[in-house]
Amino acid sequence: MKSLKVLAVAIMGFCSIDSYGATLDVTDTLYHFAKNCNAQGRVAYYQEDTGRWQAYSADQMHYEYKYMLDMLSLGSLSSDSGGSVSRQDIQAYLDKTRANRLAAAKGYLMCK
């Protein structure tokens, strides 16, 4: 029974590290959209599931963005797999895919 609990905790840990990768894409998109919008002296909004528009700032997203990037970096450092992914690899991927993600999110983000 004790080994089952250890296995369950280990699996939950891996699932949560993997989920940071998916949400890092979203957070990166929100952060860079708001950063550009706020630089123009305007307010960034995202559309909630209910259809309501919610204001947010680049500062709000920056904290989340850095936290998720740190968690992914720590997760890859603690990985026992051979080829771990570096922080620079993650950053290069985000930079490479950012324009496509911003274009795809166009209908859900607004700068006003």
Backbone as JSON, one array per atom type, in Angstrom:
{
  "sequence": "MKSLKVLAVAIMGFCSIDSYGATLDVTDTLYHFAKNCNAQGRVAYYQEDTGRWQAYSADQMHYEYKYMLDMLSLGSLSSDSGGSVSRQDIQAYLDKTRANRLAAAKGYLMCK",
  "N": [[0.83, -1.2, 0.0], [1.97, 1.23, 0.76], [3.87, 1.63, -1.25], [2.19, 2.03, -3.4], [1.05, 4.5, -2.8], [3.33, 6.12, -2.99], [3.9, 5.8, -5.71], [1.58, 6.96, -6.81], [1.87, 9.64, -5.98], [4.22, 10.27, -7.34], [3.38, 10.03, -10.03], [1.44, 12.06, -10.13], [3.09, 14.24, -9.78], [4.6, 14.21, -12.18], [2.54, 14.66, -14.03], [1.7, 17.23, -13.36], [3.98, 18.74, -13.96], [4.08, 18.35, -16.73], [1.72, 19.66, -17.43], [2.39, 22.3, -17.05], [3.81, 22.93, -19.35], [1.84, 23.09, -21.37], [0.25, 25.2, -20.42], [2.13, 27.2, -20.35], [2.49, 28.04, -22.98], [0.05, 29.4, -23.41], [0.19, 31.37, -21.4], [2.49, 32.74, -22.2], [1.58, 33.81, -24.61], [-0.55, 35.48, -23.72], [0.94, 37.2, -22.05], [2.8, 38.5, -23.82], [1.04, 39.73, -25.61], [-0.3, 41.52, -23.89], [1.89, 43.01, -23.02], [2.71, 44.37, -25.35], [0.35, 45.8, -25.81], [0.04, 47.32, -23.42], [2.33, 48.88, -23.65], [1.55, 50.7, -25.52], [-0.03, 52.29, -24.06], [-2.54, 51.33, -23.58], [-5.21, 49.07, -22.53], [-5.17, 45.58, -22.0], [-7.34, 42.89, -22.83], [-8.9, 39.73, -22.26], [-11.04, 37.17, -23.51], [-13.36, 35.52, -21.56], [-14.59, 32.16, -20.82], [-17.3, 32.46, -20.56], [-17.89, 34.45, -22.29], [-17.54, 36.99, -21.46], [-15.48, 39.92, -21.25], [-12.32, 40.29, -19.81], [-10.17, 42.43, -18.13], [-6.6, 42.66, -18.01], [-3.12, 42.84, -17.02], [0.28, 43.2, -18.27], [2.09, 42.91, -16.22], [0.77, 41.24, -14.39], [0.7, 38.83, -15.85], [3.4, 38.43, -16.26], [4.55, 37.49, -13.87], [3.31, 34.95, -13.62], [4.21, 33.8, -15.99], [7.05, 33.72, -15.67], [7.16, 32.03, -13.43], [6.08, 29.61, -14.43], [7.93, 29.04, -16.44], [10.21, 28.68, -14.88], [9.39, 26.4, -13.43], [9.2, 24.49, -15.47], [11.86, 24.4, -16.27], [13.08, 23.47, -13.91], [11.82, 20.98, -13.77], [12.85, 19.69, -16.03], [15.5, 19.57, -15.33], [15.47, 17.81, -13.19], [14.75, 15.54, -14.4], [15.15, 12.13, -15.3], [15.57, 11.29, -17.81], [17.53, 11.01, -20.79], [18.09, 13.25, -22.74], [17.59, 16.25, -21.64], [15.57, 19.22, -21.65], [16.62, 22.47, -22.1], [16.4, 25.72, -20.5], [16.86, 27.65, -22.39], [16.18, 26.28, -24.72], [13.42, 26.02, -24.36], [12.71, 28.72, -24.33], [13.47, 29.44, -26.93], [11.66, 27.89, -28.42], [9.24, 29.09, -27.62], [9.63, 31.7, -28.6], [9.76, 31.15, -31.34], [7.21, 30.16, -31.97], [5.45, 32.13, -31.21], [4.25, 34.19, -32.87], [2.4, 32.75, -34.44], [0.73, 31.77, -32.4], [-0.27, 34.15, -31.33], [-1.69, 35.09, -33.53], [-3.62, 33.07, -33.77], [-5.05, 33.49, -31.44], [-6.33, 35.84, -31.81], [-9.14, 36.51, -31.92], [-9.84, 36.27, -29.29], [-8.52, 38.03, -27.75], [-8.12, 41.46, -26.87], [-7.21, 44.83, -27.37], [-7.59, 47.83, -25.88]],
  "CA": [[0.0, 0.0, 0.0], [2.84, 2.39, 0.83], [4.47, 1.84, -2.58], [1.14, 2.55, -4.26], [0.95, 5.93, -2.51], [4.51, 6.76, -3.56], [3.69, 5.81, -7.16], [0.53, 7.95, -7.11], [2.46, 10.98, -5.82], [5.17, 10.46, -8.43], [2.62, 10.25, -11.26], [0.83, 13.4, -10.05], [4.17, 15.2, -9.99], [4.9, 14.28, -13.6], [1.4, 15.26, -14.72], [1.66, 18.67, -13.14], [5.08, 19.33, -14.72], [3.65, 18.37, -18.13], [0.67, 20.66, -17.63], [3.02, 23.62, -17.14], [4.16, 23.16, -20.75], [0.64, 23.51, -22.11], [-0.19, 26.52, -19.97], [3.17, 28.18, -20.64], [2.14, 28.59, -24.29], [-1.05, 30.36, -23.22], [0.69, 32.49, -20.59], [3.41, 33.5, -23.06], [0.74, 34.55, -25.55], [-1.21, 36.55, -22.97], [1.95, 38.15, -21.57], [3.34, 39.33, -24.9], [-0.04, 40.57, -26.11], [-0.5, 42.61, -22.92], [3.1, 43.83, -23.01], [2.6, 45.27, -26.51], [-0.82, 46.65, -25.6], [0.35, 48.26, -22.34], [3.35, 49.79, -24.15], [0.82, 51.72, -26.27], [-0.87, 53.02, -23.11], [-3.89, 50.77, -23.63], [-5.48, 47.95, -21.62], [-5.38, 44.28, -22.66], [-8.49, 42.11, -22.37], [-9.09, 38.39, -22.82], [-12.44, 36.74, -23.43], [-13.57, 34.35, -20.7], [-15.46, 31.11, -21.37], [-18.68, 32.95, -20.53], [-18.04, 35.49, -23.29], [-17.24, 38.28, -20.83], [-14.11, 40.38, -21.43], [-11.65, 40.54, -18.53], [-8.93, 43.2, -18.27], [-5.42, 42.15, -17.32], [-1.91, 43.6, -17.35], [1.49, 42.42, -18.53], [2.71, 42.61, -14.92], [0.09, 40.05, -13.86], [1.11, 37.66, -16.61], [4.85, 38.23, -16.16], [4.8, 36.64, -12.7], [2.9, 33.59, -13.99], [5.1, 33.37, -17.07], [8.35, 33.38, -15.08], [6.96, 30.88, -12.55], [5.92, 28.4, -15.25], [9.21, 28.79, -17.09], [11.08, 28.11, -13.84], [8.94, 25.04, -13.11], [9.59, 23.61, -16.57], [13.31, 24.25, -16.2], [13.37, 22.58, -12.79], [11.34, 19.66, -14.14], [13.78, 19.07, -16.98], [16.74, 19.29, -14.6], [15.28, 16.65, -12.32], [14.35, 14.4, -15.23], [16.16, 11.08, -15.47], [15.71, 10.97, -19.23], [18.82, 11.43, -21.32], [18.17, 14.6, -23.29], [16.66, 17.19, -21.02], [15.34, 20.45, -22.38], [17.15, 23.61, -21.34], [15.58, 26.93, -20.47], [17.07, 28.31, -23.68], [15.37, 25.53, -25.7], [12.03, 26.4, -24.12], [12.56, 30.11, -24.76], [13.55, 29.44, -28.4], [10.38, 27.37, -28.91], [8.21, 30.12, -27.41], [9.89, 32.78, -29.55], [9.47, 30.66, -32.69], [5.77, 29.91, -32.17], [4.65, 33.23, -30.67], [3.45, 34.88, -33.89], [1.27, 31.88, -34.78], [-0.19, 31.71, -31.26], [-0.96, 35.45, -31.24], [-2.66, 35.13, -34.64], [-4.72, 32.15, -33.45], [-5.81, 34.02, -30.3], [-6.8, 37.18, -32.17], [-10.54, 36.71, -31.59], [-10.05, 36.14, -27.85], [-7.75, 39.08, -27.09], [-8.49, 42.79, -27.34], [-6.42, 45.93, -26.83], [-8.52, 48.97, -25.94]],
  "C": [[0.88, 1.26, 0.0], [3.46, 2.68, -0.54], [3.45, 2.38, -3.57], [0.97, 4.06, -4.05], [2.12, 6.69, -3.12], [4.38, 6.86, -5.08], [2.65, 6.86, -7.56], [1.08, 9.37, -7.01], [3.43, 11.27, -6.96], [4.45, 10.75, -9.74], [1.98, 11.64, -11.26], [1.89, 14.46, -10.29], [4.52, 15.34, -11.46], [3.77, 14.92, -14.39], [1.4, 16.77, -14.55], [2.8, 19.37, -13.87], [4.69, 19.4, -16.19], [2.6, 19.44, -18.38], [1.24, 22.07, -17.68], [3.39, 23.94, -18.59], [3.0, 23.67, -21.56], [0.22, 24.91, -21.7], [0.87, 27.59, -20.2], [2.93, 28.82, -22.0], [1.09, 29.68, -24.16], [-0.55, 31.59, -22.47], [1.64, 33.36, -21.4], [2.62, 34.37, -24.04], [0.07, 35.73, -24.86], [-0.23, 37.63, -22.54], [2.42, 39.07, -22.69], [2.27, 40.2, -25.55], [-0.23, 41.77, -25.19], [0.7, 43.55, -22.88], [3.06, 44.84, -24.15], [1.46, 46.27, -26.33], [-0.53, 47.73, -24.54], [1.41, 49.28, -22.76], [2.73, 50.93, -24.96], [-0.08, 52.56, -25.37], [-2.31, 52.54, -23.09], [-4.0, 49.58, -22.69], [-5.76, 46.69, -22.44], [-6.57, 43.57, -22.01], [-8.42, 40.72, -22.99], [-10.54, 38.0, -22.61], [-12.53, 35.46, -22.6], [-14.48, 33.35, -21.4], [-16.91, 31.56, -21.45], [-18.95, 34.01, -21.59], [-17.75, 36.88, -22.76], [-15.77, 38.64, -21.05], [-13.52, 40.77, -20.08], [-10.34, 41.29, -18.79], [-7.8, 42.52, -17.5], [-4.2, 42.95, -17.77], [-0.74, 42.66, -17.62], [2.16, 42.04, -17.22], [2.09, 41.37, -14.29], [0.62, 38.79, -14.53], [2.6, 37.37, -16.47], [5.2, 37.32, -14.99], [4.48, 35.18, -13.03], [3.84, 32.99, -15.03], [6.44, 32.91, -16.52], [8.23, 32.14, -14.2], [6.88, 29.59, -13.37], [7.21, 28.04, -15.97], [10.2, 28.18, -16.11], [10.69, 26.68, -13.52], [9.31, 24.06, -14.22], [11.09, 23.37, -16.56], [13.71, 23.31, -15.07], [12.95, 21.15, -13.11], [12.29, 18.95, -15.09], [15.12, 18.77, -16.32], [16.63, 18.03, -13.76], [14.88, 15.4, -13.1], [15.5, 13.41, -15.36], [16.36, 10.71, -16.93], [16.99, 11.6, -19.76], [18.88, 12.87, -21.76], [17.17, 15.53, -22.65], [16.6, 18.47, -21.84], [15.82, 21.61, -21.52], [16.16, 24.77, -21.37], [15.68, 27.67, -21.8], [16.27, 27.61, -24.79], [13.9, 25.92, -25.59], [11.78, 27.81, -24.64], [12.6, 30.21, -26.28], [12.24, 28.94, -29.01], [9.29, 28.43, -28.77], [8.38, 31.27, -28.39], [9.48, 32.39, -30.97], [7.97, 30.55, -32.96], [4.87, 31.07, -31.76], [3.75, 33.89, -31.7], [2.22, 34.05, -34.28], [0.25, 31.83, -33.65], [-0.95, 33.02, -31.11], [-2.01, 35.57, -32.35], [-3.87, 34.24, -34.33], [-5.61, 32.69, -32.33], [-6.46, 35.37, -30.6], [-8.25, 37.46, -31.76], [-10.84, 36.68, -30.1], [-9.28, 37.18, -27.05], [-8.12, 40.42, -27.7], [-7.62, 43.81, -26.63], [-7.24, 47.2, -27.0], [-8.07, 50.08, -25.02]]
}
